[in-house]
């Protein structure tokens, strides 16, 4: 028996595209769940990361806490939350948000930290207020690293969001759990392939975004032809 | 395939160079998929036959099954056998090939579920009929010893309050329910021969939908039932939750579920002497015993060894 061929056959079986358990529905649910979790985690992690990065305060605490968050087993946390709030979507959203906070937080504060202090001093020297420094200097310069954090978080969520199906009728995890318990490996593998494809798609989108958010000044600041400037000077 | 997902995730977060990342992912996926391409992805392929003077006792990844396996082990040891415990192997599809290959010698099983695993089209019937069918369905290298009176089987379970509200006694009486009846449980429940489709076909019971709760009748399932997030689920009849959370397992006069009596499944290495030890246990083990053993594990958090030792001492068989 060839499981990979069976999984591909499962993916192209038109009967899997109808009803409440249709592949299309599950993909959209999975995507929606992933993006909403990303929003939840961002709302918490980005402002906190900016604050830490701008002020330099609470860094040790944030690094330690984020590290501890990373080590929390998601299924355990999911079960724990579900035992207090019951089954449904709350527990998966909470558990996956906790999973996504550390990379976003790290992206946000390292983005600020990585900025050359001379740049900020220069901004201050030309008379920018603290608010202007954050808005016009620190924020744009930190975006590529922040975007990297969001990208890493998105991949973790999209892969782990299969666990949402542990306590709710949602997402691609339904195919994995159903396939596992029914010994339907074609379905399991088919579901996994869909998760992988979704992850690659999101990765592609973030790669483009990450390029787009590099400020024009930074992108132009590193000419490939190192003699270009000198030639201009000589003229 | 969980392995492949995990692997992919770790690689993505590692933030290597993009080219390296892509090639690593591609190679990893190719390796993972090649591994999946043929054969049983769960089979270990080891199938090593155990040492001649040692009996290997296995158990499912189910706490109650582990307690029974521990009782078997301690009883065999008390009677001069050397026991190698390989507990919490997993579910039937994982360990059955191991038993057939001679890697495990003694395994606590459940008559109906084992029969259905071996013979998907089994007829069912009374507990004795199932035992007879099971003996015929086993492969030549395996046999079951005497079954115990103790049973731990699937059931359609509701809360006591819900049962009183609609005067529910047996499964057919679920027809009395006038509110939407949400079924919850592991995703297999949805497709099992006794699942929602059977309720509709056999008794005309309409269900409102299915909510997956993948902890196999564990605390999340019980909480969902008690919270009224679901109204109907499958809980094992020997679960201590039935008593402690005031649940009612609806009676099953039509044998919709197969009777699941505890029975030792053994390999050819189990001698008559070892068999008689295990048969003595089966003769003594009642369903009430099983519920209280489970309760000691779930409610008192005692170890399987301690629970098994206490039961054997009380039963005073050897």
Interface residues (C-beta under 8 A of the other chain):
Chain A: X1 X2 X3 X4 X7 X79 X82 X83 X86 X87 X88 X103 X148 X152 X155 X156 X159 X160 X162 X165 X166 X167 X168 X169 X174 X176 X177 X178 X181 X182 X183 X185 X188 X189 X192 X195 X196 X199 X203 X207
Chain B: X1 X2 X4 X5 X6 X8 X9 X12 X13 X15 X18 X29 X33 X36 X37 X38 X39 X41 X93 X184 X186 X187 X188 X190 X191 X209 X210 X211 X212 X213 X214 X215 X219 X220 X223 X224 X227 X229 X230
